Every structure is written in structure tokens, then in C-alpha cells.
Amino acid sequence: MSDPGGAASETAKAFGDPFGTLAGLVAGFVPEGPLRTLALVIEGLCVALAPFIYKYYLGVLAQGSQPEGSLERQDYDSLRRGLAGENLAARLYTKWLTKFLGWIERFFGDVDMADRTLFPSDGFRPKAEIRLTGIRPRVLC
């Protein structure tokens, strides 16, 4: 006989400890043994370091309000130059986004239809006038 409250208690446990649940899911893909231990250690380090990385970048972005050329603003400017330049992340993002949007176009049959638009440059004009002369309104009593 199965426990009807078992699924609910598992869900409550997952919401109560989201990081433990995530660690269990990630470690579930690795066979038991030293490799699973290594995967859990790496995941734990990532979770432990994430707040410090977040705080660092938040501080760097806050330095953008400092005057141009100031010592505080130099980190912000170098971060902007790195993100705006040709870096690996930008190239991969552009490549993958282009592939994905191309797939979307093929899926919906919109290939080579980029020149069509709902709102032409000369404004929206209906092709024919709508005539309502032969229609009499009905009154419902």
C-alpha cells in the first residue's frame, strides 16, 4: 500500500531545502563513488562563491556613477570595454541566437519574409472602402 502523502511531503522537502534538492538532482547524474563526491564539492564551491562574485560586480557597476577618469571609475570602464568588445561570450551568444532565431523562422515558415510588415512606411491605408449602406440595424424588443 502506498503512502498518499508521500508525494506532498517530497514536494514540501524540495521547497524547504532548494539547494539540497538541486544538489541531489545534479549529483543524480553522476554515478556513486568519488566522482559524485567531487561533483558535490564543485557544486558547493560554486554556491559558496556566487554571493561574493555578485557583490563584486554589483560594486563595479555602482562605480559607473563616479566622474569620468576617476580611479573608482576605471574598473567600470574596463568592464564595459570587455563586454562591448569581441569576447567569447558575445560571439557564442550571437552565434546561438542566430541559430535559434533561424530555427524559429523555419518552424513558422517566415523565411525570407523580413521585408513584410503590418505597418508600411507610407502609413496604414485599407485597400478598399468599407460600405455599410445596405445594412439596416435590428432592434430587439
Secondary structure per residue as TSV (DSSP state, phi and psi in degrees):
chain	resnum	aa	ss	phi	psi
A	1	M	-	360.0	129.7
A	2	S	-	-87.7	155.5
A	3	D	-	-85.7	116.5
A	4	P	T	-67.6	-24.6
A	5	G	T	-89.9	2.3
A	6	G	H	-64.9	-43.5
A	7	A	H	-66.9	-38.1
A	8	A	H	-67.4	-38.4
A	9	S	H	-70.3	-33.5
A	10	E	H	-65.6	-40.4
A	11	T	H	-65.1	-43.0
A	12	A	H	-63.0	-38.3
A	13	K	H	-65.2	-39.7
A	14	A	H	-65.3	-39.7
A	15	F	H	-74.2	-30.1
A	16	G	H	-72.6	-31.9
A	17	D	-	-134.9	77.2
A	18	P	H	-66.3	-35.5
A	19	F	H	-70.2	-38.2
A	20	G	H	-63.9	-38.7
A	21	T	H	-66.1	-43.2
A	22	L	H	-63.0	-43.2
A	23	A	H	-62.2	-40.2
A	24	G	H	-64.7	-38.5
A	25	L	H	-67.9	-44.1
A	26	V	H	-66.9	-44.7
A	27	A	H	-68.6	-20.9
A	28	G	T	-66.0	-21.0
A	29	F	T	-83.2	-11.6
A	30	V	S	-106.1	134.8
A	31	P	-	-64.2	154.1
A	32	E	T	-63.5	148.9
A	33	G	T	129.8	-159.5
A	34	P	H	-66.6	-27.1
A	35	L	H	-67.7	-38.2
A	36	R	H	-66.9	-39.7
A	37	T	H	-61.4	-43.4
A	38	L	H	-61.9	-41.7
A	39	A	H	-63.1	-40.8
A	40	L	H	-68.1	-36.9
A	41	V	H	-66.0	-44.4
A	42	I	H	-63.7	-42.3
A	43	E	H	-63.6	-41.1
A	44	G	H	-63.0	-40.4
A	45	L	H	-64.2	-40.4
A	46	C	H	-62.9	-43.3
A	47	V	H	-66.5	-37.6
A	48	A	H	-71.6	-33.7
A	49	L	H	-86.5	-20.1
A	50	A	H	-56.6	-43.7
A	51	P	H	-64.3	-33.3
A	52	F	H	-71.0	-39.3
A	53	I	H	-65.1	-42.5
A	54	Y	H	-59.8	-45.6
A	55	K	H	-64.9	-38.5
A	56	Y	H	-61.6	-51.0
A	57	Y	H	-68.7	-31.8
A	58	L	H	-64.0	-40.4
A	59	G	H	-65.7	-40.6
A	60	V	H	-64.9	-41.8
A	61	L	H	-67.5	-31.3
A	62	A	H	-68.6	-23.8
A	63	Q	G	-72.2	-8.6
A	64	G	G	-66.1	-17.0
A	65	S	G	-85.6	-5.4
A	66	Q	S	-74.9	159.8
A	67	P	-	-62.8	151.1
A	68	E	T	-58.8	137.2
A	69	G	T	82.2	-5.2
A	70	S	-	-73.1	159.2
A	71	L	T	-62.4	-35.9
A	72	E	T	-68.6	-30.9
A	73	R	H	-81.9	-13.5
A	74	Q	H	-63.8	-39.0
A	75	D	H	-63.1	-41.8
A	76	Y	H	-62.6	-45.4
A	77	D	H	-64.1	-39.4
A	78	S	H	-68.8	-34.7
A	79	L	H	-64.5	-43.1
A	80	R	H	-62.9	-42.6
A	81	R	H	-62.9	-40.3
A	82	G	H	-66.6	-37.7
A	83	L	H	-77.0	-32.9
A	84	A	H	-80.4	-22.4
A	85	G	S	-77.8	-176.7
A	86	E	-	-83.3	88.8
A	87	N	-	-109.8	170.8
A	88	L	H	-62.5	-41.1
A	89	A	H	-62.1	-42.8
A	90	A	H	-65.9	-40.5
A	91	R	H	-66.0	-44.1
A	92	L	H	-64.6	-42.0
A	93	Y	H	-60.9	-45.6
A	94	T	H	-63.3	-43.6
A	95	K	H	-64.3	-48.7
A	96	W	H	-68.4	-38.2
A	97	L	H	-65.4	-40.6
A	98	T	H	-63.2	-43.1
A	99	K	H	-63.4	-43.7
A	100	F	H	-64.5	-46.4
A	101	L	H	-67.5	-32.7
A	102	G	H	-64.1	-40.9
A	103	W	H	-63.1	-41.2
A	104	I	H	-62.0	-43.3
A	105	E	H	-60.9	-43.8
A	106	R	H	-67.3	-37.2
A	107	F	H	-63.3	-43.5
A	108	F	H	-90.5	-1.4
A	109	G	T	73.7	31.0
A	110	D	-	-102.6	19.0
A	111	V	T	-66.0	135.9
A	112	D	T	60.3	33.3
A	113	M	-	-120.4	21.6
A	114	A	T	-68.9	-22.5
A	115	D	T	-80.4	-14.0
A	116	R	-	-82.4	143.5
A	117	T	-	-148.3	158.3
A	118	L	S	-77.0	-26.6
A	119	F	S	-122.0	91.6
A	120	P	-	-64.0	161.8
A	121	S	T	-66.5	-24.8
A	122	D	T	-86.3	7.6
A	123	G	-	96.9	165.6
A	124	F	-	-89.4	117.7
A	125	R	-	-131.1	127.0
A	126	P	-	-66.5	147.6
A	127	K	S	-70.0	-31.0
A	128	A	S	-139.4	150.4
A	129	E	-	-74.4	149.3
A	130	I	-	-95.9	121.8
A	131	R	-	-108.5	129.8
A	132	L	-	-118.2	27.8
A	133	T	T	-71.4	-32.7
A	134	G	T	-90.9	9.7
A	135	I	-	-103.7	128.7
A	136	R	-	-109.6	133.4
A	137	P	-	-68.6	143.3
A	138	R	-	-96.4	140.0
A	139	V	-	-110.1	122.2
A	140	L	-	-95.7	123.2
A	141	C	-	-110.1	360.0
